[in-house]
Amino acid sequence: MADGHIVQQQPGYQSTDQSQGTQYGAGQPTQYGVQTGQPGGPPPPPGPQPSKQVQWMTRPETIPGCPPGLEYLTQVDQLLVHQQVELLEVMTGWETCNKYQIKNSVGQQVYFAAEESDMCMRQCCGPNRGFNMHITDNMGQEVIRVNREFKCCAGCCWCANTDHCAFELTVEAPTGNVIGFFRQQQSGWTPHYQVLDATRQPVFEVIGPCCICEGICCTWDQEFKVTFFACKYMTAISALIYYTIFFYE
């Protein structure tokens, strides 16, 4: 009850990862704080509210055969990933868990992604660390989990033809159900990746630019070309993936 009105929460459920002690609700893990002004979340606290609140995309109808929470992807043709700036990390250089807002082309938030990783590994291994990325929708439901195991020898494109020298992401949707992999491939210079299905059969090939440090402070958009693996030498499909560094939003 708030201001004489009953506050109702949209139907949904919260899932708890007992192994990590992390609870997912209201669009992001509670260990990272709770956002207000979104469907399924708690009522805003009393008193003046900030003028800018998170605007969430309306949840689509359930689609038969579609994993729960992925219905949003049938309604969008573009996703923008905004990393949240951590003041502690900016001021001290202390590496913290990364958090991202995933939005559609009109600025509505579709998902929230939160990294889970070991503190010592973040400080000592930097971008080569292993992690779990928990992706939740506006009901607080974890719809996708991305895992990357730590490999001390991974990263070099020349040696990525062996398992222990290649980065690999495992994608689960829903949690516990592996739907595919994203794997680094051997190349001479430019980054090469393959998108594999659950049986490890290649579906897409991704080729990145030779140099990603372009523009002032490396802020230029970078183009990654995506093609059907079966049509590697044909223009069957192409997509552009842009990586932009966001200092402030």
C-alpha positions as CSV (number, residue, x, y, z in Angstrom):
1,M,0.0,0.0,0.0
2,A,1.6,3.3,-1.1
3,D,-0.2,6.7,-0.8
4,G,-3.5,5.0,-0.3
5,H,-3.2,2.9,-3.4
6,I,-2.5,-0.8,-3.7
7,V,0.6,-1.5,-5.7
8,Q,0.3,-4.6,-7.9
9,Q,3.2,-6.4,-9.4
10,Q,3.0,-8.0,-12.8
11,P,3.0,-11.8,-12.8
12,G,6.4,-13.3,-13.0
13,Y,8.8,-15.2,-11.0
14,Q,12.2,-14.8,-9.4
15,S,14.9,-17.4,-9.7
16,T,17.6,-17.9,-7.1
17,D,21.1,-19.3,-7.9
18,Q,21.7,-21.2,-4.7
19,S,25.3,-22.0,-5.6
20,Q,26.2,-18.3,-5.8
21,G,23.7,-16.8,-3.4
22,T,22.5,-14.4,-6.1
23,Q,18.8,-13.6,-6.5
24,Y,17.4,-12.2,-9.7
25,G,14.5,-9.9,-9.5
26,A,13.1,-6.6,-10.9
27,G,15.3,-6.7,-14.0
28,Q,18.7,-7.3,-12.4
29,P,20.4,-9.2,-9.6
30,T,19.6,-7.7,-6.2
31,Q,23.3,-7.7,-5.3
32,Y,23.7,-4.9,-7.8
33,G,20.8,-2.8,-6.5
34,V,17.2,-2.6,-7.8
35,Q,15.9,-0.3,-10.5
36,T,12.6,1.4,-10.1
37,G,10.1,2.5,-12.7
38,Q,10.0,-0.8,-14.6
39,P,7.3,-3.4,-14.9
40,G,7.4,-6.1,-12.3
41,G,9.6,-4.0,-10.0
42,P,8.9,-2.6,-6.5
43,P,7.2,0.8,-6.1
44,P,9.5,3.8,-6.1
45,P,10.5,5.2,-2.7
46,P,8.5,8.1,-1.3
47,G,9.6,11.7,-2.0
48,P,10.7,13.4,-5.2
49,Q,11.7,11.1,-8.0
50,P,14.4,11.6,-10.6
51,S,13.1,12.9,-13.9
52,K,14.8,10.1,-15.9
53,Q,13.6,6.6,-15.2
54,V,14.3,3.4,-17.0
55,Q,11.8,2.8,-19.7
56,W,11.3,-0.9,-20.3
57,M,10.1,-2.6,-23.5
58,T,6.6,-4.1,-23.2
59,R,6.7,-7.9,-22.8
60,P,5.5,-9.6,-26.0
61,E,3.0,-12.5,-26.0
62,T,4.3,-16.0,-25.4
63,I,5.4,-17.7,-28.7
64,P,5.1,-21.5,-28.9
65,G,8.5,-23.1,-29.2
66,C,10.3,-20.0,-28.1
67,P,12.4,-20.2,-24.9
68,P,10.8,-18.0,-22.2
69,G,12.0,-14.4,-22.3
70,L,13.4,-14.5,-25.8
71,E,10.1,-13.3,-27.3
72,Y,11.5,-9.8,-27.1
73,L,14.0,-10.7,-29.9
74,T,11.1,-11.3,-32.4
75,Q,10.1,-7.6,-31.9
76,V,13.5,-5.9,-32.5
77,D,15.8,-5.5,-35.5
78,Q,18.6,-3.9,-33.5
79,L,20.0,-4.1,-30.0
80,L,22.2,-1.5,-28.3
81,V,24.5,-2.5,-25.4
82,H,25.3,0.3,-22.9
83,Q,27.9,-0.4,-20.3
84,Q,27.2,1.2,-16.9
85,V,30.1,3.4,-15.7
86,E,31.4,2.5,-12.2
87,L,32.8,5.5,-10.4
88,L,35.0,3.3,-8.3
89,E,36.6,1.7,-11.3
90,V,37.0,5.1,-13.1
91,M,38.7,6.8,-10.1
92,T,40.8,4.0,-8.8
93,G,41.3,1.5,-11.6
94,W,39.9,-1.3,-9.4
95,E,38.2,-3.7,-11.8
96,T,34.6,-4.3,-10.8
97,C,31.9,-6.6,-12.2
98,N,30.6,-5.2,-15.5
99,K,26.9,-4.3,-15.9
100,Y,25.1,-3.5,-19.2
101,Q,21.7,-2.1,-20.3
102,I,20.5,-3.8,-23.5
103,K,18.1,-1.5,-25.3
104,N,16.1,-1.5,-28.6
105,S,16.4,1.2,-31.3
106,V,14.0,3.6,-29.5
107,G,15.9,3.5,-26.2
108,Q,13.6,1.0,-24.3
109,Q,15.5,-1.4,-22.1
110,V,15.0,-5.0,-23.2
111,Y,17.4,-6.8,-20.9
112,F,19.9,-6.2,-18.1
113,A,23.2,-8.1,-18.1
114,A,25.3,-8.5,-15.0
115,E,28.7,-10.1,-14.7
116,E,29.6,-12.6,-12.1
117,S,33.3,-13.3,-11.7
118,D,36.0,-13.8,-9.1
119,M,37.5,-10.6,-7.6
120,C,41.1,-11.8,-7.8
121,M,40.7,-13.0,-11.4
122,R,39.3,-9.6,-12.4
123,Q,42.4,-7.8,-11.0
124,C,45.0,-10.2,-12.2
125,C,43.6,-11.5,-15.5
126,G,41.7,-8.4,-16.8
127,P,39.8,-9.1,-20.0
128,N,41.0,-12.7,-20.2
129,R,39.2,-13.7,-17.0
130,G,36.5,-16.3,-16.8
131,F,32.9,-15.2,-16.0
132,N,29.2,-15.8,-16.0
133,M,27.0,-13.2,-17.5
134,H,23.4,-13.2,-16.2
135,I,20.9,-11.6,-18.6
136,T,17.5,-10.9,-17.1
137,D,14.3,-9.4,-18.6
138,N,11.9,-6.8,-17.2
139,M,10.3,-9.4,-15.0
140,G,13.5,-10.2,-13.2
141,Q,13.6,-13.6,-15.0
142,E,17.1,-14.8,-16.0
143,V,16.5,-15.7,-19.7
144,I,20.1,-16.1,-20.9
145,R,23.3,-17.2,-19.1
146,V,26.6,-16.8,-20.9
147,N,29.7,-18.6,-19.5
148,R,33.3,-18.3,-20.4
149,E,35.8,-20.5,-18.7
150,F,39.2,-19.1,-17.8
151,K,42.0,-20.3,-20.1
152,C,45.5,-19.1,-19.3
153,C,46.8,-19.5,-22.8
154,A,43.8,-18.1,-24.7
155,G,43.6,-14.9,-26.7
156,C,46.3,-15.3,-29.5
157,C,44.6,-15.5,-32.9
158,W,47.5,-17.6,-34.3
159,C,47.0,-20.4,-31.7
160,A,43.2,-20.5,-31.6
161,N,43.0,-23.7,-33.5
162,T,43.4,-25.7,-30.2
163,D,40.8,-25.8,-27.5
164,H,43.0,-24.6,-24.7
165,C,44.1,-21.5,-26.7
166,A,40.7,-20.4,-28.0
167,F,38.1,-18.3,-26.2
168,E,34.7,-19.9,-26.1
169,L,31.4,-18.8,-24.8
170,T,28.6,-21.2,-23.8
171,V,25.1,-19.8,-24.1
172,E,22.2,-21.2,-22.1
173,A,18.5,-20.3,-22.6
174,P,16.8,-21.0,-20.4
175,T,19.5,-21.6,-17.7
176,G,20.7,-25.2,-17.9
177,N,19.8,-25.7,-21.5
178,V,22.7,-25.1,-23.8
179,I,21.6,-23.7,-27.2
180,G,24.9,-22.8,-28.7
181,F,28.5,-21.6,-28.5
182,F,30.6,-18.7,-29.7
183,R,34.2,-19.7,-30.4
184,Q,37.3,-18.0,-31.4
185,Q,38.9,-19.3,-34.6
186,Q,42.5,-19.3,-35.8
187,S,43.4,-16.4,-38.1
188,G,46.5,-14.5,-39.3
189,W,45.5,-11.1,-38.0
190,T,41.9,-10.1,-38.1
191,P,39.6,-11.7,-35.4
192,H,37.5,-14.7,-36.6
193,Y,34.7,-16.3,-34.7
194,Q,32.1,-19.0,-35.3
195,V,28.6,-19.3,-33.9
196,L,27.9,-23.0,-33.2
197,D,24.6,-24.7,-32.4
198,A,24.1,-27.0,-29.5
199,T,25.7,-29.9,-31.4
200,R,28.7,-27.7,-32.2
201,Q,27.8,-27.4,-35.9
202,P,28.8,-24.0,-37.3
203,V,26.0,-21.7,-38.2
204,F,27.5,-18.3,-38.6
205,E,31.0,-16.9,-39.1
206,V,32.0,-13.5,-37.7
207,I,35.0,-11.5,-39.0
208,G,36.1,-8.3,-37.3
209,P,38.4,-5.4,-38.3
210,C,42.1,-5.6,-38.4
211,C,42.4,-2.7,-35.9
212,I,39.8,-1.6,-33.4
213,C,41.7,1.5,-32.2
214,E,40.4,4.0,-34.6
215,G,39.4,7.6,-34.1
216,I,40.0,9.8,-31.1
217,C,40.5,7.6,-28.0
218,C,39.4,4.6,-30.1
219,T,35.8,5.8,-30.1
220,W,34.9,5.0,-33.8
221,D,32.3,2.4,-34.5
222,Q,33.8,-1.0,-35.5
223,E,32.2,-3.2,-38.1
224,F,32.0,-7.0,-37.6
225,K,30.6,-8.9,-40.6
226,V,28.3,-11.9,-40.0
227,T,27.7,-14.5,-42.7
228,F,26.0,-17.8,-42.9
229,F,28.6,-20.5,-42.6
230,A,27.1,-22.5,-45.4
231,C,27.3,-19.5,-47.7
232,K,30.8,-18.3,-46.6
233,Y,31.6,-17.1,-50.1
234,M,28.1,-15.8,-51.0
235,T,26.3,-12.7,-49.8
236,A,23.5,-14.6,-48.0
237,I,23.3,-12.5,-44.9
238,S,25.3,-9.7,-43.4
239,A,25.0,-7.7,-40.3
240,L,26.9,-4.9,-38.6
241,I,27.9,-5.0,-35.0
242,Y,29.1,-1.7,-33.6
243,Y,31.2,-1.4,-30.5
244,T,31.2,2.1,-29.1
245,I,32.9,3.2,-25.9
246,F,30.5,5.0,-23.6
247,F,32.1,7.2,-20.9
248,Y,28.8,8.9,-19.9
249,E,25.2,8.4,-21.0
